[in-house]
Structure formats: C-alpha cells, structure tokens
Amino acid sequence: MKTAFITAMTVVFALLAGPVQAYYGATMDVTITLAGACPCDIISSDEIHVMITNYGTGSDTYHMSLELPDGWSGFIVPEVTLASGETGEATPVWITPSCGTSPGIYTVTVVAQSGMSGKRFEEAVEINVMACHAVEVYSVNRLDTCESEEVHTTVEISNLGKTDEIFTLSAYPEWAALSADSITVGPGETGTVSLRLTPPAGLTGVQDVTIRAKSRISYAEDERLLKLDVNRCYVFNASLSPADNMVCIGSSADYYLNIDNLGTKADTYRIITPDWITAEQDTVSVDSHGRKTVKITAIPPERGERIVAVSVASTSHTTATIDAESTVTARDCRSVAVSVSPAQRSICRGESTNFIARVENTGTVLTSYAIDSSVGALERKKLVLGPGEAHNVILNIGPTTKAGTSIVTVHAYDGNVSGEDSVTLNVNSCYDAFLEVNPPERSACRGDILTFTVGMKNTGEFEDEYTFEYLGEREDFVLEPGETKTMDVRIPAGYEWSTSNNVRFSLRSTHGVYIEKHVTIGVVGKDKCHSVDLRIVNGTTAKKISTAVGYGMPVQLSIVNNGLRSDRYIIVVDGPEWAHISEDSVYLIPLQEERLYLYLSPPYGTEEKEYKIAVMADSEKALSGVEITAEVLSELPGNVTVNETGNITQVPGGLTGMFLALDDIPIEVLSISLLALGSVIILLMRFVIFK
C-alpha cells in the first residue's frame, strides 16, 4: 500500500513539474604539433588537431570556422555532428600564412557554434612563423670605367632561409651580363657569380645597374642597385699639315700628323696608312691633354690630285678612330720621244725587213721605258734612260703571208707618259692567188649530188704552179698572172653524214701561197625532204557537208608539196562509191600547190545518214589526208538553191558544206556537174508542175 502511494505521488509530481529540458554543452581542444611554420607553406590536419566533445544531453551539429590574420588563407570542415558524450575531430583543416608574413608569433582562432543552442565555443592557437626562405644580393655600390671599356666585378648571393634554394639571376640593362643565369645555394651559405659590364660607345655618365635574384621554388627574392660611372678617358684629335702639296710623279711629299690627347688617361695610338704613304713611326704614346707630331711621307703613284688620308686609332679605346686628310697634286716630270726610219718600205710577200727605232728621254728625271711594236719584234723591250739620253733599237719584221699596206707603230711608255712613231710597210703580192667556192652553204637530203662552182685566179705578179684539193680529190695546174680557172665540183651527201657537215677546199702553190675555203652542207631529215599537205580549201582537214539524194556537191581540195624534193602523190578516196575525185595522181615540185575536186553525188535510194569519206595523198615518202562527213538528206535544205546559171548555192547561215560555182570547176569535173545540173532542173520542173 505504501509503495503504491509513493508511486502515485511520483507521477503527480512529474505531471506538476511539466516537460523535461535538454542540455547542450561542449568543449573544444586545439593542439598544434608543428615547431614553426614557413610563409606560403600549408599547415595541414597532420600538424593541427581540433577536438570537440559534446557534453550536452542530446546530439548536436557544430558549425566550424577559422579567424585568421590578414592575408592568410585557411579551411576547416564546415560541420561536425556528435552524439551526446561523443568526442570527434574537425578534419580536414589547413592554414597557410601569406608569403609576405614576417617572422613572429601569430594567433589563429578556431570557432565551433552549436547548431541547437547557437552557443559559440572558441579556442585560440599560436603559430610561430619563421623566416624559412630569404635571399640577399650583395655587390659593391659603385664602379668607375672608361667609355666602351669593359669592367668586371663579383656578386654574392646569400641564402638566409632554412632550405636549399635555386635562384634565377638577371642583370639590367642589356650590356650587363652575369656569368650564370642561375645558382643553387644551401641554407646559410653564400654563392658568387661574376658581373661583366660593357657600356656601349657614346654612353657616358653615371648608369644604374640592377642585379636581381629570385627563387625558383619559393617566394624569396632580392635585388641590388650598382652605380657605374662611365668616364671619357680616351678622347683625341688628329690633323695633317700642310693642307696641300705639289710634287713630280715618283717624288715624295712631306706632311706632319698632330695627335692631341683630350682624354683623362694616357693613350697609345696606331697610325694606319695606304701603301703609297708611310709614317715615321707606326705607334705613338701621348699623355693626357698632351700632343705628339709624326712625320708622314706620301709618294703619289699617278698624275693628278689625290687625297692623303691617315687613320689614327686608339689602342685603349678600340672603337675610336679618326681620319686625318690632306691633298697632294702630282705632275708628270717625265717625257719621251720616238722616231722610226725609214718612213716607208716595200717588200714582196714572204720577205723580211728591218727598221730602226730611236727612243729619247726628253724629261727631267731618270726613267725606265717599256717598248712595243704593232708589227714585228724589237730587239729590246725595255730601256732605262737619263734626262736627254737616247738609244736605237732594231725592229725586225719577218716573212709575211698577207699582202697589202700596214702601218707599223713603235710605242715607248712609262705609266701615263708615252711617245710613238709610225711608218708604212707595203707588202706586194709577188705570188698570190684567189679562191672562191659558191654557194658557201647548202641544204641537202641524204643521197643528193650537190654541185659547187670553184673559181681560182693568180693575183700575183709571176707565173705559179697550183694544187687544188677537196675530199681526197686533187688537181694540179699552172696559171699566168691574172689568169683564172673555174670548175664545177660534185659532192654527194652521204647517208652517214650528220646534220651539219664542213667541207674544206684548199689551193696551194709552189711559192708558198696557201688559201683555204669551207662550205657548210646541212643534211635535213626525211620529213623535211618529202612532205605533203592535203587540206580543204578553207584550210581544214575535216569538214561536215550536207547534200541531197540526186544532187551533186563538189568540194575543192588543196594539195601542196612542202618538201625540198619533187614527188608524185597517189590520190585515194575511202568512202561510198558516189564519192569521186577529179585526179587519181598528182606530180608536184617543191612548194607547188594543185587544186583537186571531190564530187559527192548520192543517187536515189541512198540511205539518209552521215557518211565518212577519207581522201589521202600518198607517195612512198609522205602521206596526208582529209576527212569529210557527208550528211545525205532526202531533199535540198531550205537554205540551198539552184541559181539561174545552174550553180548550187547556200543561203548564209545554212549548212556547213562548200558549194562551188561552175566557173570554179575544171573541165574534167564539168561533165559530172552538168549531169547533176540536169537532175536539179528536172526536180525543179516536177516541183512547178505538180505543185
């Protein structure tokens, strides 16, 4: 009974107390196992652990977030759901310090907010950011150099970080060059590279040079500014005096070269001259702001005014060169006179003779002269003569083979100075001849016999005995002065000959006369020797013609022998039996043309259709032909009429056949045409009567 009461009271109190309220609570523990972080490196779930315990009376979902220092980035799992009393880890999570983060202790706050009560739980964690990656570039602050002069220095690259680094190296401007474009440096170590500076010509003053090192694997980078002072160390001037000189050709002219060093350093200069100019010394050293003078000698090689040009080059500044110029005028102090005797001489062809050539130095200096002659041979080809001195030289003219008058000139010269004299030599035709072969050129077919006319004459002053030869044939004869001999020579064109053949004819006498003539014989091919062209008169080799049953149609043909030889041609007609030719053979000489007539007269009963007719002109060596298409109709087309004279004509714009008036048809075709005319008249009468 007591137990039942107690139970009843418990129920009553429970009812009076109303519904039971759930409790939501949690704890959060954040630990980090990383000794220190590096800028730009990720701190992941392996190094930071966020543990949450649900102390509430029911399940809860916690919303996770991170509060980070400015510029940092991070991530944490958005939600973690835990049962009452359950402990779980918020993973994944990562935090990345920005690349520009300075070394120091930074606070990151992890926030968990209850999804049931909205209560916020926070846990702060300290992260030690270390200087893991850093580099320093070091070089001297300032360098001095001269214009266009190369200067070298060293650059140190120090790795201030905690790991090995590969640094990309660069230098600006473009005339600054490092010995390497990359370097690997261990932590706490320093690497060294060389820097070569080559300022371009004309660049002076203080120039900025930037050296930069940038890590290939991290954010570390640094640069160094170096000042380069480019001085005008090697500046100079050069001049020649006097401004002009006048000398004889072969003599020397003196000049003085002044070199002024306007630079801040002493320098040595090279003196460069052409072959006809020499300097007292090749190099000269001049102190800063000093002057040196060097003697220059010029020997002009020819007459006239010339530029005396001397180049002065600095040996310290390789691009610095100055051209100093003056002028020299050279006049010719030399002169020479030549006289040849006798002034005229006559000899027979085949004889020799001598002349005397006198060479005199009419100038004022010792001169060496070269001597030559237009005809013959001089006993000496060079003379050295002093002023006013003269020398005789023998000129020998040997046996000549050509008659006539020659002008013999002896020439003495030295450079542009020269003298000459001329005499006349008459060579008479005491023994001479004339040979001529006509025609000089011929074209032939193989097997032809060619005839050439040979004319010979004794043009000398005395009787002479001659031998005439060609192709192994020979004839001897004697001719008096002025006597001529003419003969015809027959030469066969051999079948073995080439397309071009040279035949030699010669005439020789017992007194040394020899004349040679050549004729050219061109052998042409068979197609050029024998060629025939058969065409319709309008110039075609094929034609279509319309005609009617019972009518006659003449077609005029042209046959031409285009070959080089005459030939007979057999005329053959391949076609219907009502196609007739006016001649069955024609003989033509070269280039001769003959007219033929093909007469078409299809009789009644001929089938209306197109007929192929071939006409061939054939010889043993040439062939040509035409092809005619004859369209046979039942009656004449409307554009074809028979005129008053009985001729068949065609209205313009009608069929393509050729219709000839009776006036154009030869007598041997006329009889056939008259028969056709009769047929036409009968047809016309039938047409009129039975209309």
KOLVO-905365 format. One line per field, with one value per residue (C-alpha): x, y, z. Coordinates in Angstrom, 2 decimals. Example, Ala and Ser with C-alpha at 12.3 -4.5 7.8 and 13.67 -1.06 7.14 Angstrom:
2
x <- (12.30, 13.67)
y <- (-4.50, -1.06)
z <- (7.80, 7.14)
***
This chain:
691
x <- (0.00, 2.81, 4.63, 1.58, 1.28, 4.84, 4.49, 1.33, 2.96, 5.89, 3.58, 1.76, 4.97, 6.15, 2.96, 3.18, 6.79, 5.90, 8.25, 11.97, 14.52, 17.57, 21.07, 23.57, 27.21, 30.65, 34.36, 36.96, 40.65, 43.06, 46.65, 49.44, 52.42, 54.41, 57.50, 57.27, 55.63, 57.04, 55.30, 53.43, 53.60, 50.40, 49.72, 47.50, 45.48, 48.69, 50.04, 46.94, 44.23, 40.81, 38.97, 35.32, 33.39, 29.59, 28.66, 25.07, 22.14, 21.37, 23.03, 24.33, 25.85, 28.65, 29.38, 33.14, 35.09, 38.55, 39.55, 42.90, 45.45, 45.13, 46.32, 46.29, 44.12, 42.62, 39.90, 38.14, 35.39, 32.13, 30.18, 30.83, 27.88, 28.33, 26.08, 25.73, 29.03, 30.83, 34.28, 35.30, 37.97, 37.16, 39.11, 40.29, 41.80, 44.59, 46.10, 48.52, 50.46, 50.75, 54.05, 54.85, 54.36, 57.23, 58.73, 56.79, 54.00, 50.52, 47.12, 44.51, 41.07, 39.04, 35.26, 32.62, 28.98, 26.24, 23.54, 20.99, 21.66, 23.73, 26.34, 29.83, 32.90, 36.36, 39.90, 42.96, 46.15, 49.51, 51.53, 55.23, 56.11, 59.81, 61.99, 62.20, 63.01, 65.10, 67.90, 70.27, 72.15, 75.39, 77.88, 79.97, 77.93, 79.90, 82.40, 84.35, 85.20, 86.02, 83.76, 83.28, 85.65, 84.70, 84.74, 84.29, 83.14, 81.65, 78.15, 77.33, 74.04, 73.32, 70.59, 69.11, 66.45, 66.23, 66.32, 68.30, 67.25, 67.74, 67.87, 67.31, 69.77, 69.34, 71.00, 69.85, 70.46, 71.33, 75.06, 75.28, 75.97, 76.27, 78.48, 75.48, 71.73, 71.03, 72.76, 71.98, 72.77, 72.33, 70.78, 73.11, 75.54, 76.71, 77.36, 79.41, 78.98, 80.87, 79.33, 80.67, 79.73, 80.33, 78.82, 78.24, 80.17, 78.91, 77.42, 78.93, 77.95, 76.54, 74.49, 72.24, 72.84, 70.28, 71.14, 68.21, 67.94, 64.59, 63.95, 62.52, 60.90, 59.82, 58.91, 62.43, 63.82, 66.13, 67.88, 70.90, 71.50, 75.05, 76.21, 78.62, 80.40, 81.44, 84.21, 85.55, 89.03, 90.13, 89.22, 91.65, 92.02, 94.29, 95.15, 97.57, 99.56, 100.13, 96.70, 98.21, 101.46, 102.68, 105.40, 106.61, 105.30, 107.69, 108.85, 107.78, 105.72, 106.14, 103.33, 103.10, 100.50, 99.46, 97.80, 96.12, 95.06, 91.95, 91.08, 91.68, 94.19, 97.38, 96.92, 98.89, 97.75, 98.24, 98.96, 97.47, 98.35, 97.84, 100.77, 101.91, 102.01, 104.49, 104.65, 107.84, 106.56, 103.62, 102.59, 102.89, 102.06, 100.56, 99.90, 96.53, 95.98, 99.31, 100.34, 102.74, 103.77, 104.73, 106.27, 104.26, 105.69, 103.48, 104.70, 101.71, 101.60, 99.95, 99.34, 96.60, 95.20, 94.79, 93.60, 96.32, 94.41, 95.96, 93.91, 94.74, 93.30, 93.32, 94.74, 92.87, 89.52, 89.28, 86.33, 87.90, 89.42, 89.97, 90.88, 93.18, 93.25, 95.22, 95.77, 98.71, 98.92, 101.34, 102.55, 104.49, 108.10, 108.82, 108.70, 109.79, 110.15, 110.20, 111.25, 111.34, 113.23, 112.86, 109.40, 108.31, 109.50, 108.18, 108.82, 107.40, 105.10, 107.26, 110.31, 111.57, 112.95, 114.30, 113.50, 115.46, 113.52, 115.19, 113.94, 114.93, 114.24, 113.05, 112.06, 113.97, 114.24, 115.80, 113.08, 112.60, 110.58, 108.77, 108.83, 106.49, 105.57, 102.28, 104.12, 107.34, 109.73, 112.02, 115.49, 114.82, 111.57, 112.85, 115.20, 116.47, 117.44, 118.65, 117.47, 118.39, 119.74, 118.71, 119.08, 118.49, 116.54, 116.25, 112.72, 112.62, 109.56, 109.66, 108.16, 104.51, 101.76, 99.36, 99.81, 98.82, 99.84, 100.47, 101.10, 103.91, 103.84, 106.58, 105.39, 107.59, 105.88, 106.18, 102.81, 100.90, 103.97, 104.33, 105.64, 105.24, 106.05, 104.59, 105.98, 104.41, 105.19, 103.99, 103.79, 103.34, 101.60, 104.52, 102.97, 99.32, 96.03, 92.29, 89.94, 86.14, 83.56, 79.85, 77.46, 79.10, 76.13, 73.74, 70.95, 70.55, 68.78, 70.90, 71.94, 71.69, 74.51, 75.44, 77.26, 79.60, 81.32, 85.01, 86.79, 90.61, 92.87, 96.60, 96.65, 100.44, 102.98, 104.55, 103.52, 102.87, 102.00, 98.96, 97.40, 93.64, 92.28, 88.92, 87.64, 90.74, 90.45, 93.40, 94.16, 97.44, 97.67, 99.71, 98.27, 99.79, 99.47, 95.81, 94.70, 91.57, 90.28, 86.69, 85.36, 82.20, 82.66, 80.03, 79.77, 77.37, 75.58, 76.42, 73.82, 76.19, 76.57, 75.48, 73.01, 75.84, 78.99, 82.02, 83.84, 87.32, 88.69, 92.39, 94.65, 98.43, 101.27, 104.93, 105.82, 104.13, 100.63, 98.01, 94.29, 91.57, 87.80, 85.00, 81.41, 78.70, 76.31, 73.30, 71.59, 67.88, 65.58, 63.29, 60.21, 61.58, 62.78, 59.42, 56.29, 52.77, 49.77, 46.25, 43.53, 40.09, 40.49, 39.32, 42.40, 40.84, 41.46, 37.93, 34.54, 30.86, 28.83, 25.10, 23.79, 20.62, 19.79, 20.05, 22.19, 25.89, 28.17, 31.78, 34.36, 37.55, 40.80, 44.32, 47.45, 50.87, 54.36, 56.02, 59.19, 62.52, 62.16, 59.61, 57.28, 54.27, 51.25, 48.52, 45.07, 42.88, 39.24, 37.94, 34.15, 30.89, 31.05, 29.23, 32.27, 34.62, 37.99, 39.00, 42.56, 44.00, 47.65, 49.50, 53.18, 54.41, 57.72, 58.77, 56.23, 53.89, 50.15, 47.46, 43.65, 41.60, 37.84, 35.92, 32.45, 29.63, 26.55, 24.41, 21.90, 18.21, 17.83, 20.87, 20.12, 19.74, 22.56, 26.10, 28.90, 32.60, 34.82, 38.65, 40.81, 44.53, 47.52, 50.20, 53.72, 56.44, 57.85, 54.97, 51.29, 48.47, 44.70, 41.39, 38.15, 34.71, 31.42, 28.66, 25.16, 22.72, 19.21, 16.01, 15.88, 17.88, 17.59, 15.64, 18.78, 20.17, 19.03, 19.88, 20.63, 20.00, 23.35, 22.63, 25.03, 24.19, 24.47, 23.84, 21.99, 24.23, 23.75, 22.81, 24.66, 28.37, 29.07, 31.17, 29.34, 31.37, 30.13, 30.65, 33.25, 35.48, 35.23, 37.81, 36.72, 37.33, 34.73, 32.35, 30.71, 29.78, 28.50, 26.35, 24.69, 23.91, 22.58, 20.21, 18.90, 18.35, 16.39, 14.15, 13.43, 12.54, 10.14, 8.42, 8.12, 6.46, 4.10, 2.84, 2.71)
y <- (0.00, 2.34, 1.51, 2.34, 5.69, 6.61, 5.70, 7.73, 10.76, 10.49, 10.57, 13.56, 15.49, 14.62, 15.92, 19.05, 19.67, 19.85, 18.71, 17.91, 20.48, 19.04, 20.46, 21.40, 21.94, 21.22, 21.61, 22.17, 21.39, 22.60, 21.34, 22.01, 19.70, 21.98, 23.62, 26.52, 27.38, 28.99, 31.70, 30.25, 26.72, 24.83, 23.76, 20.71, 18.30, 16.36, 19.24, 20.91, 18.92, 20.33, 18.00, 18.65, 16.86, 17.09, 17.41, 18.06, 15.73, 15.32, 15.13, 18.42, 19.74, 22.23, 24.81, 25.29, 28.40, 29.99, 33.54, 34.23, 37.08, 39.45, 37.93, 34.37, 31.66, 28.53, 25.90, 23.71, 21.15, 23.18, 20.92, 18.27, 16.25, 14.48, 12.39, 13.19, 12.49, 11.83, 13.31, 13.92, 15.71, 18.53, 17.42, 18.30, 21.62, 23.67, 27.11, 28.97, 32.06, 34.63, 34.71, 38.16, 37.22, 38.42, 36.06, 36.09, 34.54, 34.78, 33.77, 31.73, 31.32, 28.15, 28.66, 25.94, 27.13, 24.81, 24.25, 23.53, 26.34, 28.74, 28.85, 29.74, 27.87, 29.38, 28.13, 30.28, 28.66, 30.35, 29.69, 30.51, 31.83, 31.59, 33.11, 29.89, 31.47, 34.62, 35.80, 38.77, 40.11, 41.92, 43.79, 46.94, 50.14, 51.98, 51.29, 53.58, 52.76, 54.38, 54.83, 51.49, 49.83, 46.53, 46.22, 43.15, 42.64, 39.87, 39.47, 37.45, 35.57, 34.67, 32.15, 33.42, 30.72, 27.23, 25.09, 24.71, 27.24, 27.61, 31.30, 32.73, 35.57, 38.57, 41.91, 45.09, 46.94, 44.61, 45.45, 43.97, 40.22, 37.68, 34.62, 32.36, 32.71, 30.56, 29.39, 26.80, 27.92, 25.94, 27.40, 29.91, 29.73, 32.32, 31.80, 34.05, 34.95, 37.37, 40.51, 41.91, 45.47, 46.69, 50.15, 50.91, 53.57, 57.07, 56.19, 58.31, 59.45, 57.54, 54.48, 52.31, 48.55, 46.27, 42.69, 40.50, 37.01, 35.19, 31.71, 29.14, 27.16, 29.81, 33.44, 34.58, 37.37, 40.39, 42.93, 45.19, 48.58, 49.29, 52.70, 52.66, 55.94, 55.90, 58.46, 59.92, 58.54, 58.24, 61.27, 62.63, 64.63, 64.20, 66.60, 66.81, 69.81, 71.35, 71.20, 70.61, 69.67, 69.52, 67.08, 65.20, 61.68, 59.37, 62.09, 62.39, 65.00, 65.54, 66.14, 66.40, 64.49, 66.17, 63.92, 65.66, 63.50, 65.22, 62.38, 61.83, 58.99, 58.49, 56.52, 54.89, 55.43, 53.33, 55.18, 53.44, 54.48, 53.11, 51.62, 54.91, 56.76, 56.00, 57.22, 57.95, 55.57, 53.14, 53.95, 56.95, 57.40, 60.68, 61.76, 63.07, 66.52, 66.21, 66.41, 64.44, 65.13, 62.40, 62.95, 61.50, 60.91, 60.47, 59.27, 59.63, 56.76, 58.69, 62.13, 64.37, 65.35, 62.71, 62.59, 61.94, 60.01, 58.82, 56.89, 57.25, 54.56, 54.44, 51.17, 51.63, 52.54, 50.08, 51.80, 55.28, 56.09, 59.47, 60.02, 62.98, 64.20, 66.47, 66.58, 66.12, 67.12, 65.04, 66.32, 64.27, 65.37, 62.61, 62.78, 60.52, 60.87, 58.04, 58.16, 55.22, 55.10, 54.70, 56.26, 53.81, 50.46, 47.97, 44.19, 41.08, 38.86, 36.26, 38.56, 40.11, 43.59, 45.85, 49.34, 51.49, 52.92, 55.78, 56.35, 59.57, 60.65, 64.25, 64.58, 65.75, 62.51, 59.10, 56.89, 53.23, 52.84, 49.80, 49.48, 47.56, 47.48, 46.81, 44.67, 42.63, 42.15, 44.65, 43.56, 45.13, 45.62, 47.91, 50.92, 52.95, 56.45, 59.53, 63.04, 63.81, 60.29, 58.34, 54.76, 53.00, 49.72, 47.38, 46.39, 43.17, 42.28, 38.65, 36.95, 37.87, 35.79, 38.66, 41.34, 44.97, 48.15, 48.07, 50.89, 49.92, 51.80, 51.74, 52.80, 53.73, 54.40, 54.61, 54.86, 57.77, 59.11, 57.79, 58.53, 56.79, 56.96, 55.13, 54.04, 52.42, 48.88, 47.85, 44.06, 43.30, 40.22, 38.88, 35.42, 35.35, 33.75, 33.98, 31.08, 31.22, 28.41, 29.04, 28.63, 28.74, 26.94, 24.27, 22.16, 18.63, 15.37, 12.29, 10.84, 14.17, 15.17, 18.80, 20.97, 23.78, 26.28, 26.86, 29.95, 30.39, 33.23, 34.01, 37.51, 37.62, 39.21, 35.97, 32.56, 29.96, 26.25, 25.37, 22.30, 22.26, 19.65, 18.65, 15.43, 13.48, 14.76, 16.67, 18.67, 20.38, 23.27, 26.39, 29.91, 33.00, 36.35, 37.41, 34.03, 32.40, 28.83, 27.76, 24.25, 22.56, 20.15, 17.47, 16.27, 13.51, 13.98, 10.72, 8.70, 8.56, 12.37, 14.33, 17.21, 19.77, 19.00, 21.12, 20.51, 22.02, 23.26, 24.29, 25.94, 25.66, 26.98, 26.07, 29.62, 29.38, 30.55, 28.71, 29.52, 27.53, 27.82, 25.93, 25.24, 24.04, 21.32, 20.85, 17.48, 17.70, 14.92, 12.84, 14.68, 17.96, 16.49, 14.85, 16.41, 16.84, 18.71, 17.88, 20.21, 21.50, 24.88, 26.74, 25.32, 22.49, 18.77, 17.78, 19.11, 18.25, 18.75, 18.33, 17.22, 15.67, 12.49, 13.14, 16.25, 16.74, 18.50, 19.49, 20.00, 21.84, 20.44, 21.87, 19.70, 21.33, 19.80, 21.23, 19.17, 20.01, 17.45, 16.84, 13.89, 12.12, 11.53, 8.91, 10.25, 7.62, 8.04, 5.81, 6.21, 5.43, 4.76, 8.01, 9.97, 10.73, 12.54, 14.67, 13.23, 9.96, 11.15, 14.49, 15.35, 18.43, 20.25, 21.77, 24.35, 23.74, 23.73, 21.96, 22.05, 18.81, 18.31, 15.73, 15.32, 13.92, 12.66, 10.30, 8.59, 7.98, 5.19, 6.29, 5.89, 9.15, 9.25, 10.55, 9.00, 9.20, 9.95, 9.98, 11.40, 10.51, 11.87, 9.17, 8.73, 6.35, 9.03, 11.29, 10.98, 13.46, 13.27, 14.95, 13.61, 14.73, 13.83, 13.82, 14.15, 12.79, 14.28, 13.41, 16.89, 20.07, 22.11, 25.33, 27.42, 25.72, 26.99, 26.49, 29.84, 30.85, 29.50, 26.11, 26.59, 25.22, 27.92, 28.10, 30.82, 32.38, 30.83, 27.48, 24.19, 23.91, 22.39, 24.09, 24.85, 25.95, 27.87, 26.22, 28.84, 27.33, 23.71, 22.45, 20.82, 17.29, 17.81, 19.86, 16.86, 15.33, 18.69, 19.08, 15.72, 16.93, 20.21, 18.25, 16.38, 19.67, 21.12, 18.00, 18.25, 21.94, 21.18, 18.48, 20.90, 23.57, 21.22, 19.19, 21.98)
z <- (0.00, 0.93, -2.29, -4.38, -2.69, -3.30, -6.96, -7.31, -5.73, -8.06, -11.03, -9.63, -9.05, -12.54, -14.01, -11.95, -12.97, -16.71, -19.68, -19.11, -20.80, -22.75, -22.05, -24.83, -23.98, -25.47, -25.01, -27.78, -27.59, -30.34, -30.42, -32.94, -33.33, -35.74, -34.25, -36.68, -39.99, -43.11, -45.14, -48.12, -46.59, -45.67, -42.04, -42.54, -40.41, -39.84, -37.72, -36.25, -34.47, -33.46, -30.97, -29.87, -27.09, -26.86, -23.14, -23.92, -23.31, -26.97, -30.36, -31.82, -35.06, -34.66, -37.39, -37.76, -38.88, -38.66, -37.75, -39.49, -39.57, -42.53, -45.79, -44.50, -46.04, -44.47, -44.43, -41.86, -42.31, -42.25, -39.83, -37.19, -35.77, -32.40, -30.20, -26.54, -24.79, -28.12, -28.96, -32.58, -34.68, -37.08, -40.14, -42.69, -41.70, -43.26, -42.66, -44.99, -43.81, -46.59, -48.50, -47.13, -43.49, -41.33, -38.74, -35.41, -33.28, -34.83, -33.32, -35.19, -33.56, -34.18, -33.69, -33.15, -32.93, -31.66, -34.19, -31.42, -28.94, -31.07, -28.39, -29.63, -28.47, -29.27, -28.93, -29.80, -31.07, -31.54, -34.72, -34.88, -38.39, -39.12, -41.87, -43.86, -47.28, -47.77, -50.05, -50.11, -53.16, -52.43, -54.63, -54.47, -54.54, -57.25, -60.07, -62.40, -66.04, -69.37, -72.38, -74.23, -71.76, -70.17, -66.36, -64.11, -60.53, -58.35, -56.95, -53.79, -53.37, -49.68, -48.75, -45.43, -45.38, -43.90, -47.07, -50.30, -52.94, -56.70, -57.61, -61.11, -61.72, -64.02, -64.65, -66.37, -68.69, -71.60, -71.55, -68.02, -68.15, -65.31, -65.62, -64.81, -65.13, -62.05, -58.83, -56.12, -52.54, -49.31, -46.14, -44.50, -47.44, -50.00, -53.73, -56.02, -59.72, -62.00, -63.48, -66.79, -67.71, -71.29, -71.79, -75.49, -77.40, -76.72, -73.31, -70.52, -67.01, -64.03, -65.04, -62.86, -62.96, -61.27, -60.18, -59.19, -57.57, -57.44, -56.05, -58.43, -55.58, -53.03, -52.59, -51.73, -53.94, -53.67, -55.89, -55.73, -57.39, -58.54, -59.83, -62.83, -63.61, -67.34, -67.98, -71.28, -70.73, -74.37, -76.45, -79.03, -82.23, -85.28, -88.13, -91.09, -92.28, -94.76, -96.40, -99.89, -101.67, -105.29, -106.49, -109.57, -110.07, -108.22, -105.80, -102.17, -100.33, -96.55, -94.06, -90.28, -88.26, -84.98, -82.35, -79.36, -76.39, -74.96, -72.56, -68.87, -69.37, -71.33, -74.53, -77.34, -80.94, -84.08, -87.35, -90.40, -93.98, -97.54, -99.49, -101.08, -97.72, -94.90, -91.29, -89.36, -86.68, -86.53, -82.92, -80.64, -76.92, -75.70, -72.10, -71.02, -72.58, -74.43, -78.16, -80.37, -84.00, -86.51, -89.99, -92.88, -96.40, -99.49, -102.93, -105.33, -107.86, -110.70, -112.10, -110.69, -107.31, -104.62, -101.02, -98.45, -95.77, -92.48, -89.89, -86.17, -83.84, -80.05, -78.67, -75.38, -76.88, -79.79, -81.48, -81.50, -84.94, -86.65, -90.32, -90.93, -94.55, -96.85, -100.62, -103.00, -106.66, -108.77, -112.13, -114.63, -114.94, -117.47, -121.29, -124.18, -127.98, -130.57, -134.25, -136.70, -140.04, -142.93, -143.13, -145.85, -147.26, -149.86, -149.90, -151.52, -149.53, -147.78, -147.34, -144.09, -143.36, -140.54, -139.24, -136.72, -133.74, -131.81, -128.21, -126.39, -122.76, -123.14, -119.46, -116.39, -114.41, -114.95, -116.42, -117.35, -120.58, -121.93, -125.74, -128.05, -131.74, -133.55, -136.15, -135.90, -132.98, -131.22, -130.14, -126.72, -124.82, -122.04, -121.83, -118.84, -119.97, -118.14, -118.99, -122.64, -123.29, -126.48, -127.78, -131.15, -131.22, -134.27, -135.32, -137.37, -139.48, -140.57, -143.65, -144.05, -145.68, -146.28, -148.94, -148.53, -146.75, -143.00, -140.55, -138.17, -134.82, -132.17, -128.71, -125.69, -122.36, -118.59, -116.87, -118.39, -120.21, -123.73, -127.21, -130.56, -134.26, -137.27, -140.67, -143.74, -144.89, -148.36, -148.88, -152.58, -153.98, -155.95, -155.56, -154.57, -155.55, -155.12, -154.25, -154.07, -153.66, -154.30, -152.72, -149.24, -147.64, -148.94, -147.55, -148.88, -148.44, -147.90, -151.28, -153.14, -155.50, -154.83, -157.34, -156.22, -158.52, -157.73, -159.04, -158.82, -160.00, -159.97, -158.40, -158.14, -160.46, -161.75, -163.12, -160.42, -160.16, -158.01, -156.41, -155.74, -153.23, -151.70, -150.06, -151.23, -154.81, -156.30, -159.44, -160.45, -162.89, -163.83, -164.01, -165.57, -163.72, -163.87, -165.33, -163.86, -163.66, -162.99, -162.35, -161.07, -158.19, -157.49, -153.89, -152.80, -149.48, -147.76, -145.90, -142.92, -142.74, -139.68, -139.76, -140.26, -142.30, -143.14, -146.45, -146.91, -150.25, -150.45, -153.02, -152.60, -154.79, -155.09, -153.91, -150.54, -151.38, -149.36, -149.32, -147.63, -148.01, -146.31, -147.25, -144.92, -146.00, -143.77, -144.09, -143.30, -142.19, -144.36, -143.12, -144.49, -147.80, -148.54, -147.08, -148.45, -147.07, -148.29, -146.98, -147.80, -149.49, -146.38, -144.59, -142.56, -142.64, -141.56, -142.54, -142.42, -145.64, -146.21, -149.63, -151.01, -152.87, -156.58, -156.25, -156.88, -154.43, -155.41, -152.61, -153.55, -152.06, -151.98, -152.16, -151.51, -151.72, -148.58, -149.01, -150.61, -153.41, -156.22, -155.70, -157.21, -154.97, -155.44, -154.52, -152.84, -151.75, -148.97, -148.85, -150.67, -154.40, -155.16, -153.90, -156.86, -157.10, -160.09, -160.32, -159.08, -159.09, -158.93, -159.56, -157.68, -157.47, -154.09, -152.77, -155.74, -155.00, -157.03, -156.69, -156.63, -156.55, -154.59, -156.09, -153.95, -155.93, -153.83, -156.22, -155.45, -152.98, -150.93, -147.24, -145.38, -142.82, -142.30, -144.40, -143.55, -146.56, -146.31, -149.09, -148.89, -150.83, -150.63, -152.01, -150.93, -148.61, -147.50, -146.56, -145.82, -145.77, -145.02, -143.58, -144.77, -143.17, -145.82, -144.41, -147.05, -146.92, -148.87, -150.43, -150.53, -147.32, -147.47, -147.44, -150.61, -154.05, -157.72, -159.36, -162.98, -164.16, -162.64, -159.74, -156.32, -153.70, -149.98, -148.13, -145.41, -142.03, -143.55, -143.72, -143.40, -146.81, -149.52, -152.81, -155.86, -158.87, -162.27, -163.06, -160.35, -161.58, -164.11, -167.38, -166.13, -163.39, -165.51, -167.23, -163.88, -162.68, -165.80, -165.10, -161.61, -163.06, -165.29, -162.27, -160.48, -163.44, -163.64, -159.94, -160.31, -163.20, -161.14, -158.30, -160.52, -162.43, -159.51, -157.00)
***
